[in-house]
Amino acid sequence: MPSPLQKYFAQRVKNLFNHLHDFDVSAEEGALHDLRVELKKLRAVIKFLQQVYSKQKLKKPAHLLRTIFQQAGEIREYQLLQQWLRKYHLKVLEERYFPAERLHEMNADFRKQAPAFKNDLKEIIELSGRFVAHTNGILAEQYFADLHAQLQEKTSADLPSREWHDLRKLIKQWMYALNWVVPEEVGAKESVLAYFNKLQEQIGQWHDLEMVKEAFSQKQIYLSQDMEVQKDFALAWEKLTHSLKYRERQVVEMLAAQQVVS
């Protein structure tokens, strides 16, 4: 009988090819988001396997998967940036610095590579699947317990904002690993799961804004002498600063509430 990890891995394989095909056909934002989620879940499995066996044995599948994920991530970040600019009607900044044409180019380039990505995914699945098939379920439960202990330790401390994104990655890894253990363990962690899921969502919203801030910095928009750009940038910075403070406060409050979580 397949272990929870084997079932989880098999579902990832099915979903990955479906979502890659959907994006290749439609180039829709939702299809790319779904693809990235599946890539994250598969990366989580490989990261676990690297703890059980050795990083060297899984070096190639990890590298291939990271390459696909990074390219999909660049498109996703650009999509989020454009959404934020359009939300506040910052047309000048969008047209001068973050044009829609660039997103079309990125999508087209990704779709051109779809056949190569499919071959890479097949190799990733073949190489990592061998380890999944021979991994004892007890090891997955031990790994899950270790992740949970790490989460409890990190969220019990006064965590600086520079460590929030890494905390979110740890939460995601823990949430994915929850699918690899026995159902009884899942039921016992329902209230904790609700807390950590909400926390990682709050950190994600904060990190999206940090990404917008970084994009502005890289383009050095603040140096522009164009009056239209200055006007848009002043409004953008006001909205960004206000939103960041709000999101930061939400994360801080959630971290402060950790002691009520069992």
Secondary structure, DSSP 8 states (H G I E B T S, - for coil): ---HHHHHHHHHHHHHHHHHHHHHHH--HHHHHHHHHHHHHHHHHHHHHHHHS-TTTTHHHHHHHHHHHHHHHHHHHHHHHHHHHHHTT-HHHHHHHS-HHHHHHHHHHHHHTHHHHHHHHHHHHHHHHHHHHT--HHHHHHHHHHHHHHHHHHHHS---GGGHHHHHHHHHHHHHHGGGS-HHHHHHTHHHHHHHHHHHHHHHHHHHHHHHHHHHHHHTGGG---HHHHHHHHHHHHHHHHHHHHHHHHHHHHHHGGGG--
